[in-house]
Amino acid sequence: MAHKIASMPFGSVYPHYVTKVEKKGRTMAELHEVVTWLTGFDDDAIARHLEAGTTFEDFFAAASLHPNASLVTGSICGVKIAEIEDPLMLRVRYLDKLVDELAKGRPMEKVLRTA
């Protein structure tokens, strides 16, 4: 079953990520660091996807998922990440979880699973 988010533009959710992290005292640069870690996209690539209206499905299809992405665990929106079977939803929830952790003030090295 295809999720509604698959056809949703990444750019329609991105401003909410920015608002969420900035409201908690984090920066857009830190948000980009998280997106880059997960997807392999640099700032220019992120900007191109936002400008092009890339869907979440195409955004993650073009991404090179970080080898440590599977270390992103816990629950997001009441759903345990480990129980998500759909590959696209899993990647979207990885991103949601990383943004949540950033907004909650977790140190960047813990958010990026380097410590």
N, CA, C and O atoms as a DFTB+ gen file, in Angstrom:
460 C
 N C O
     1  1       0.844      -1.197       0.000
     2  2       0.000       0.000       0.000
     3  2       0.881       1.249       0.000
     4  3       1.769       1.392       0.841
     5  1       0.638       2.118      -0.916
     6  2       1.406       3.356      -0.994
     7  2       0.885       4.346       0.047
     8  3      -0.323       4.530       0.196
     9  1       1.788       4.963       0.743
    10  2       1.418       5.971       1.733
    11  2       1.242       7.315       1.045
    12  3       1.872       7.602       0.027
    13  1       0.371       8.128       1.626
    14  2       0.123       9.466       1.092
    15  2       1.418      10.279       1.043
    16  3       1.609      11.112       0.157
    17  1       2.299      10.022       2.008
    18  2       3.537      10.809       2.081
    19  2       4.435      10.560       0.863
    20  3       5.248      11.420       0.525
    21  1       4.309       9.417       0.204
    22  2       5.162       9.101      -0.940
    23  2       5.059      10.168      -2.021
    24  3       6.062      10.531      -2.635
    25  1       3.853      10.670      -2.256
    26  2       3.655      11.663      -3.312
    27  2       3.692      13.103      -2.792
    28  3       3.509      14.051      -3.555
    29  1       3.926      13.252      -1.502
    30  2       3.995      14.586      -0.902
    31  2       5.375      15.193      -1.152
    32  3       6.386      14.517      -0.963
    33  1       5.429      16.445      -1.572
    34  2       6.744      17.071      -1.778
    35  2       7.516      17.204      -0.456
    36  3       6.960      17.607       0.566
    37  1       8.800      16.856      -0.504
    38  2       9.666      17.035       0.665
    39  2       9.594      18.485       1.141
    40  3       9.605      18.757       2.342
    41  1       9.520      19.413       0.184
    42  2       9.465      20.839       0.495
    43  2       8.216      21.271       1.240
    44  3       8.199      22.354       1.825
    45  1       7.164      20.452       1.236
    46  2       5.959      20.822       1.980
    47  2       6.110      20.540       3.471
    48  3       5.399      21.124       4.288
    49  1       7.031      19.651       3.828
    50  2       7.264      19.306       5.232
    51  2       8.505      20.019       5.779
    52  3       8.584      20.320       6.970
    53  1       9.459      20.282       4.905
    54  2      10.726      20.908       5.299
    55  2      10.548      22.168       6.162
    56  3      11.235      22.296       7.175
    57  1       9.643      23.112       5.797
    58  2       9.486      24.308       6.651
    59  2       9.070      23.964       8.084
    60  3       9.416      24.681       9.023
    61  1       8.332      22.873       8.248
    62  2       7.930      22.446       9.591
    63  2       9.138      21.934      10.377
    64  3       9.239      22.153      11.584
    65  1      10.049      21.255       9.688
    66  2      11.299      20.825      10.332
    67  2      12.080      22.052      10.802
    68  3      12.552      22.098      11.938
    69  1      12.212      23.043       9.921
    70  2      12.953      24.263      10.242
    71  2      12.324      24.942      11.460
    72  3      13.024      25.285      12.412
    73  1      11.014      25.133      11.428
    74  2      10.305      25.777      12.541
    75  2      10.517      25.011      13.834
    76  3      10.782      25.604      14.880
    77  1      10.401      23.690      13.760
    78  2      10.532      22.852      14.958
    79  2      11.901      23.010      15.610
    80  3      11.996      23.187      16.824
    81  1      12.962      22.945      14.807
    82  2      14.297      23.022      15.397
    83  2      14.640      24.446      15.840
    84  3      15.266      24.635      16.883
    85  1      14.230      25.454      15.050
    86  2      14.554      26.841      15.413
    87  2      13.800      27.285      16.661
    88  3      14.319      28.061      17.463
    89  1      12.574      26.790      16.824
    90  2      11.782      27.125      18.009
    91  2      12.470      26.615      19.281
    92  3      12.274      27.158      20.369
    93  1      13.275      25.565      19.122
    94  2      13.972      24.977      20.264
    95  2      15.428      25.425      20.363
    96  3      16.218      24.850      21.111
    97  1      15.771      26.471      19.588
    98  2      17.118      27.042      19.697
    99  2      18.175      26.382      18.842
   100  3      19.360      26.672      19.003
   101  1      17.783      25.503      17.937
   102  2      18.755      24.900      17.024
   103  2      18.716      25.674      15.711
   104  3      17.851      26.530      15.521
   105  1      19.641      25.381      14.810
   106  2      19.755      26.174      13.578
   107  2      19.414      25.363      12.332
   108  3      19.378      24.133      12.351
   109  1      19.165      26.100      11.243
   110  2      18.931      25.443       9.962
   111  2      20.190      24.698       9.526
   112  3      20.098      23.649       8.888
   113  1      21.354      25.223       9.860
   114  2      22.606      24.536       9.529
   115  2      22.669      23.173      10.221
   116  3      23.126      22.193       9.633
   117  1      22.209      23.117      11.468
   118  2      22.189      21.835      12.180
   119  2      21.176      20.882      11.552
   120  3      21.426      19.681      11.445
   121  1      20.033      21.425      11.139
   122  2      19.040      20.603      10.446
   123  2      19.644      20.024       9.174
   124  3      19.475      18.838       8.889
   125  1      20.343      20.850       8.411
   126  2      20.970      20.371       7.173
   127  2      22.034      19.320       7.471
   128  3      22.210      18.377       6.699
   129  1      22.735      19.476       8.574
   130  2      23.741      18.480       8.959
   131  2      23.070      17.123       9.173
   132  3      23.604      16.088       8.774
   133  1      21.905      17.138       9.802
   134  2      21.145      15.909      10.047
   135  2      20.646      15.314       8.724
   136  3      20.779      14.111       8.496
   137  1      20.078      16.149       7.861
   138  2      19.574      15.674       6.564
   139  2      20.731      15.122       5.728
   140  3      20.594      14.085       5.079
   141  1      21.860      15.814       5.745
   142  2      23.038      15.369       5.005
   143  2      23.534      14.031       5.533
   144  3      23.864      13.138       4.752
   145  1      23.590      13.886       6.848
   146  2      24.051      12.628       7.457
   147  2      23.176      11.472       6.983
   148  3      23.689      10.427       6.582
   149  1      21.860      11.656       7.027
   150  2      20.945      10.572       6.686
   151  2      20.930      10.278       5.187
   152  3      20.914       9.113       4.790
   153  1      20.934      11.319       4.348
   154  2      20.686      11.141       2.909
   155  2      21.919      11.232       2.022
   156  3      21.913      10.726       0.899
   157  1      22.973      11.868       2.511
   158  2      24.147      12.108       1.684
   159  2      24.039      13.371       0.844
   160  3      24.982      13.716       0.132
   161  1      22.901      14.073       0.912
   162  2      22.719      15.299       0.134
   163  2      23.426      16.468       0.816
   164  3      23.279      16.664       2.022
   165  1      24.192      17.247       0.046
   166  2      24.785      18.465       0.597
   167  2      23.754      19.599       0.509
   168  3      22.642      19.402       0.018
   169  1      24.136      20.780       0.989
   170  2      23.199      21.917       1.006
   171  2      22.638      22.222      -0.385
   172  3      21.450      22.510      -0.528
   173  1      23.489      22.159      -1.403
   174  2      23.034      22.447      -2.769
   175  2      22.005      21.419      -3.235
   176  3      21.004      21.774      -3.857
   177  1      22.253      20.153      -2.937
   178  2      21.320      19.098      -3.349
   179  2      19.991      19.250      -2.611
   180  3      18.926      19.068      -3.201
   181  1      20.054      19.581      -1.326
   182  2      18.819      19.806      -0.556
   183  2      18.036      20.943      -1.195
   184  3      16.828      20.830      -1.402
   185  1      18.721      22.036      -1.508
   186  2      18.069      23.195      -2.137
   187  2      17.445      22.823      -3.474
   188  3      16.339      23.263      -3.790
   189  1      18.151      22.010      -4.264
   190  2      17.609      21.586      -5.563
   191  2      16.334      20.759      -5.380
   192  3      15.365      20.940      -6.117
   193  1      16.333      19.861      -4.406
   194  2      15.136      19.044      -4.149
   195  2      13.973      19.911      -3.678
   196  3      12.827      19.688      -4.068
   197  1      14.270      20.892      -2.845
   198  2      13.213      21.786      -2.372
   199  2      12.637      22.588      -3.535
   200  3      11.421      22.727      -3.663
   201  1      13.513      23.110      -4.375
   202  2      13.089      23.925      -5.516
   203  2      12.319      23.098      -6.548
   204  3      11.363      23.586      -7.151
   205  1      12.732      21.865      -6.744
   206  2      12.110      21.007      -7.759
   207  2      10.776      20.416      -7.304
   208  3      10.028      19.871      -8.115
   209  1      10.482      20.521      -6.025
   210  2       9.244      19.922      -5.526
   211  2       9.320      18.405      -5.465
   212  3       8.305      17.723      -5.608
   213  1      10.511      17.879      -5.255
   214  2      10.741      16.431      -5.200
   215  2       9.847      15.779      -4.144
   216  3       9.753      16.255      -3.013
   217  1       9.195      14.682      -4.532
   218  2       8.357      13.949      -3.575
   219  2       9.253      13.205      -2.585
   220  3      10.434      12.982      -2.850
   221  1       8.685      12.827      -1.454
   222  2       9.443      12.042      -0.482
   223  2       9.946      10.754      -1.120
   224  3      11.074      10.329      -0.867
   225  1       9.106      10.132      -1.949
   226  2       9.510       8.882      -2.599
   227  2      10.754       9.099      -3.454
   228  3      11.708       8.326      -3.362
   229  1      10.756      10.136      -4.282
   230  2      11.907      10.414      -5.140
   231  2      13.107      10.939      -4.350
   232  3      14.256      10.653      -4.688
   233  1      12.828      11.708      -3.299
   234  2      13.883      12.244      -2.442
   235  2      14.704      11.096      -1.841
   236  3      15.933      11.087      -1.906
   237  1      13.987      10.131      -1.253
   238  2      14.710       9.018      -0.629
   239  2      15.229       8.009      -1.647
   240  3      16.198       7.301      -1.370
   241  1      14.599       7.929      -2.823
   242  2      15.112       7.047      -3.881
   243  2      16.472       7.546      -4.369
   244  3      17.333       6.744      -4.732
   245  1      16.666       8.860      -4.379
   246  2      17.924       9.453      -4.836
   247  2      18.979       9.517      -3.727
   248  3      20.153       9.772      -3.996
   249  1      18.560       9.287      -2.492
   250  2      19.467       9.405      -1.347
   251  2      20.394       8.198      -1.229
   252  3      20.073       7.098      -1.677
   253  1      21.547       8.432      -0.616
   254  2      22.459       7.355      -0.229
   255  2      22.358       7.257       1.282
   256  3      23.063       7.961       2.005
   257  1      21.494       6.396       1.752
   258  2      21.222       6.297       3.190
   259  2      22.497       5.976       3.966
   260  3      23.271       5.106       3.569
   261  1      22.705       6.679       5.064
   262  2      23.896       6.470       5.892
   263  2      23.925       5.032       6.404
   264  3      22.886       4.495       6.788
   265  1      25.098       4.405       6.415
   266  2      25.187       3.014       6.887
   267  2      24.724       2.830       8.331
   268  3      24.312       1.734       8.711
   269  1      24.786       3.882       9.133
   270  2      24.353       3.783      10.532
   271  2      22.896       4.205      10.744
   272  3      22.455       4.342      11.885
   273  1      22.156       4.409       9.669
   274  2      20.760       4.833       9.814
   275  2      19.954       3.852      10.656
   276  3      19.038       4.253      11.374
   277  1      20.288       2.582      10.573
   278  2      19.541       1.576      11.342
   279  2      19.755       1.722      12.851
   280  3      19.053       1.089      13.640
   281  1      20.719       2.551      13.253
   282  2      20.925       2.812      14.678
   283  2      19.903       3.807      15.216
   284  3      19.834       4.028      16.425
   285  1      19.108       4.410      14.332
   286  2      18.038       5.312      14.745
   287  2      16.888       4.429      15.207
   288  3      16.247       3.745      14.409
   289  1      16.640       4.458      16.520
   290  2      15.627       3.580      17.098
   291  2      14.674       4.388      17.972
   292  3      14.789       5.609      18.081
   293  1      13.749       3.695      18.580
   294  2      12.784       4.353      19.449
   295  2      11.439       4.444      18.763
   296  3      11.148       3.701      17.826
   297  1      10.622       5.368      19.246
   298  2       9.282       5.552      18.690
   299  2       9.130       6.954      18.131
   300  3       9.733       7.910      18.620
   301  1       8.317       7.052      17.102
   302  2       7.977       8.345      16.524
   303  2       6.488       8.297      16.204
   304  3       6.017       7.367      15.549
   305  1       5.760       9.288      16.663
   306  2       4.303       9.331      16.481
   307  2       3.653       8.055      17.016
   308  3       2.680       7.562      16.446
   309  1       4.194       7.526      18.109
   310  2       3.626       6.345      18.743
   311  2       3.911       5.031      18.045
   312  3       3.357       3.997      18.419
   313  1       4.771       5.058      17.034
   314  2       5.102       3.841      16.291
   315  2       6.575       3.523      16.516
   316  3       7.437       4.387      16.354
   317  1       6.860       2.267      16.892
   318  2       8.248       1.855      17.072
   319  2       8.919       1.745      15.696
   320  3       8.425       1.062      14.799
   321  1      10.038       2.423      15.559
   322  2      10.758       2.429      14.288
   323  2      11.105       1.008      13.845
   324  3      11.026       0.690      12.659
   325  1      11.484       0.163      14.788
   326  2      11.870      -1.211      14.465
   327  2      10.724      -2.019      13.864
   328  3      10.966      -3.044      13.227
   329  1       9.487      -1.579      14.053
   330  2       8.329      -2.319      13.547
   331  2       7.836      -1.820      12.186
   332  3       6.880      -2.368      11.638
   333  1       8.476      -0.790      11.640
   334  2       8.050      -0.237      10.349
   335  2       8.629      -1.106       9.234
   336  3       9.844      -1.269       9.128
   337  1       7.751      -1.657       8.413
   338  2       8.191      -2.565       7.349
   339  2       8.377      -1.859       6.008
   340  3       9.252      -2.241       5.232
   341  1       7.578      -0.846       5.727
   342  2       7.667      -0.146       4.454
   343  2       8.974       0.650       4.398
   344  3       9.207       1.501       5.257
   345  1       9.836       0.387       3.396
   346  2      11.147       1.061       3.334
   347  2      11.062       2.587       3.276
   348  3      11.868       3.271       3.907
   349  1      10.097       3.130       2.527
   350  2       9.969       4.582       2.446
   351  2       9.545       5.156       3.791
   352  3      10.125       6.135       4.259
   353  1       8.539       4.552       4.414
   354  2       8.079       5.053       5.714
   355  2       9.195       4.962       6.752
   356  3       9.319       5.835       7.611
   357  1       9.997       3.919       6.675
   358  2      11.118       3.764       7.599
   359  2      12.087       4.939       7.439
   360  3      12.536       5.511       8.432
   361  1      12.409       5.299       6.200
   362  2      13.339       6.410       5.964
   363  2      12.743       7.737       6.419
   364  3      13.437       8.565       7.009
   365  1      11.454       7.940       6.144
   366  2      10.783       9.165       6.584
   367  2      10.807       9.243       8.099
   368  3      11.069      10.309       8.657
   369  1      10.540       8.140       8.771
   370  2      10.536       8.129      10.241
   371  2      11.935       8.291      10.816
   372  3      12.093       8.881      11.884
   373  1      12.955       7.780      10.132
   374  2      14.333       8.051      10.557
   375  2      14.543       9.564      10.592
   376  3      15.050      10.105      11.575
   377  1      14.152      10.236       9.519
   378  2      14.332      11.685       9.442
   379  2      13.520      12.384      10.527
   380  3      14.029      13.279      11.203
   381  1      12.274      11.985      10.697
   382  2      11.435      12.579      11.752
   383  2      12.082      12.427      13.120
   384  3      12.109      13.372      13.908
   385  1      12.601      11.241      13.401
   386  2      13.219      10.961      14.703
   387  2      14.469      11.818      14.902
   388  3      14.681      12.365      15.984
   389  1      15.296      11.935      13.864
   390  2      16.509      12.754      13.965
   391  2      16.154      14.220      14.214
   392  3      16.797      14.884      15.027
   393  1      15.134      14.725      13.517
   394  2      14.696      16.114      13.716
   395  2      14.171      16.293      15.138
   396  3      14.455      17.303      15.781
   397  1      13.411      15.324      15.627
   398  2      12.907      15.382      17.008
   399  2      14.060      15.454      18.015
   400  3      14.051      16.275      18.932
   401  1      15.034      14.589      17.826
   402  2      16.175      14.558      18.748
   403  2      16.942      15.875      18.708
   404  3      17.368      16.379      19.747
   405  1      17.118      16.427      17.527
   406  2      17.786      17.713      17.382
   407  2      17.007      18.786      18.138
   408  3      17.586      19.565      18.896
   409  1      15.696      18.821      17.929
   410  2      14.838      19.823      18.575
   411  2      14.819      19.655      20.089
   412  3      14.640      20.628      20.821
   413  1      15.003      18.433      20.559
   414  2      14.981      18.187      22.012
   415  2      16.319      18.505      22.673
   416  3      16.485      18.319      23.879
   417  1      17.274      18.989      21.868
   418  2      18.541      19.427      22.447
   419  2      19.591      18.354      22.597
   420  3      20.600      18.565      23.270
   421  1      19.377      17.216      21.987
   422  2      20.398      16.162      22.059
   423  2      21.689      16.645      21.405
   424  3      21.641      17.336      20.387
   425  1      22.836      16.293      21.968
   426  2      24.106      16.682      21.340
   427  2      24.199      16.104      19.921
   428  3      23.770      14.978      19.670
   429  1      24.757      16.882      19.014
   430  2      24.824      16.485      17.603
   431  2      25.495      15.118      17.423
   432  3      25.046      14.322      16.599
   433  1      26.565      14.834      18.182
   434  2      27.251      13.543      17.995
   435  2      26.341      12.375      18.365
   436  3      26.503      11.283      17.821
   437  1      25.399      12.574      19.266
   438  2      24.438      11.515      19.607
   439  2      23.347      11.424      18.543
   440  3      22.934      10.324      18.177
   441  1      22.876      12.570      18.042
   442  2      21.864      12.585      16.987
   443  2      22.419      11.845      15.768
   444  3      21.708      11.059      15.142
   445  1      23.678      12.091      15.434
   446  2      24.295      11.507      14.247
   447  2      24.916      10.140      14.516
   448  3      25.617       9.593      13.665
   449  1      24.663       9.604      15.675
   450  2      25.111       8.254      16.033
   451  2      26.614       8.073      15.877
   452  3      27.089       7.048      15.388
   453  1      27.361       9.108      16.312
   454  2      28.819       8.992      16.247
   455  2      29.428       8.788      17.630
   456  3      30.623       8.522      17.751
   457  1      28.615       8.911      18.661
   458  2      29.134       8.740      20.029
   459  2      28.401       7.616      20.729
   460  3      28.691       7.317      21.887
